Amino acid sequence: QVQVVESGGGLVQAGGSLRLSCAASGNIFSVDVMGWYRQAPGKQRDLVAIIIYGGAGSTNYADSVKGRFTISGDNAKKSVSLQMNSLKPEDTAVYYCGIQTSDHRLYWGQGTQVTVSS
């Protein structure tokens, strides 16, 4: 059984910062990709930022968060964090941690709400 647990969401004013953390545990052989996605009401779940552990730790960011968000992680600990600075009201969403294992399985956390007030 695999568990993915997120923490760190909340309410913040525009321009503020939040840090999200995620850790995976359980029967995981190894992790290829770990990262963050978000889903606003009535919209699809979109990529925010990912670390490709199977690709020498390279990172990818959505254009909308480049320069404001920073992803970091520890493959050995199967953990990932997202530092979010200069938050905007349009960043409001439920943020999900997702992991893709080397045997091509995909796991999601339960989601954590981030609300940015104007």
N, C-alpha and C positions, 0 to 999 in steps of 0.2 A: 504494500500500500504506500502511496506517495502523498505527502502533504506539502502544500505550498502556502506559506503564511506571510501576509503583508502587514505592515504597520506604518503609521506616520501620517495618515491623512488628517484633514481638519479644515477649519475655516480660517482664512487669512485675507487681509486687505490687498488690493492691487498694489504691486510693487514689492510685496513681501516675499518670504521664502518658506519652503517646506522641504523636508527630507523624507523620502519613502524608503523603506527597507523591506527585503523579502528574503526568505530562506526556505529551501526545499529539503525535505528529509524523507527517509524511507528507502524502498528498494529501487534505487537509481543506479544504473551501471555507470554512466557518465553523462555529462551535460554538454551539448554542442552549442546551444544558444540560450541565453537568458536575458529577459528584458521586461519592458513596461509597455503597456497598451492602455488606451483610454476610450471610454464610451460615454458620450454626452446623451441626454435624453433625446430619443427619436432619431439617433444617428448610429452608424455602424461603429464597430470597435476598430480603432486605428492604431498603428504603431506609433510609439513615442520615441523610444530609444532601446537599442539592443546591444549586447556584447556577444560576439561570435567567438566562444572559447575554442571552437574547432578551427578558428582562423586566426590564431596568434593574438587573440584578444582584441581584434578590431571592433570598432563601434559604428553604429549607424544611428542617425537622428532624423526625426521628421523635420522638414524645413521650418515649420512654425516654432520649433523649440531650440533650434541651433543658436548657440551663443548665450542661452539662458539656462538650459538644463545640462547636467553632467551625470553620466552613468558611470558607475564603478562596480567592481565585483571581485569575488574570490571564488575561483572555480573549485578549489579544494574544499571550501566550506559550502559550496553550492548556494551562494548568496549573491545578492545584487542590491545596489542602492541607487536612488535617483535624487540628486540635489536639484531642487527647482528654485531658481531665483527670478526676480523681476516678473512675478506671476501676474497674469492678466485675467480678466473675467472670462475670456474665452478658453482658458485652461480648465475651467470648471467641468468636472466629469468624474465618473468612477474609474479609478486607475487599477488595472489588473497586472499582476506579475505572471508571466508565462515562461515556461521552460520547455525546450525541445531536447530530448535525450538522443544519445548517439544511435539508439535503436529505433529512432523516428517516432517516439511517443511524445505527445503534447499534453502538458498539465497546466492548469490555471489555478491561481489563488481565488479567494472569495471576493476580492475587490475592496478598495478603500476609497471613500469619498473625499474628493478635494473640491472645496468651494472657495472661489475668489470673489470677494465683494468689491464693487466699484466705489 
